[in-house]
């Protein structure tokens, strides 16, 4: 039963791949046009794969709170920097790191603000 489901999911992918490869090889003779065509097909496939679970997840009582939590976490930490430890060659005191050796690495935006 599981093998049949997998086969039904894979079978449509193979002809789409073959059609895309054939069109890009024989219709487009310019590398730029091939790249645009294959990229467009990939973009459409990616949007279809990403948007289909969102449609199913929207009435889900587990998916909606987890999506809200993910957005809250993103907006909370999107402008925060990354804590980085000093290199091992910078450490003193028998390998113990002091607070002064831990550096706060913050990314600056285009305006020079932290």
Helices and strands as residue ranges (DSSP letters): H 2-26, H 31-57, H 63-77, E 82-84, G 88-90, G 99-101, E 103-105
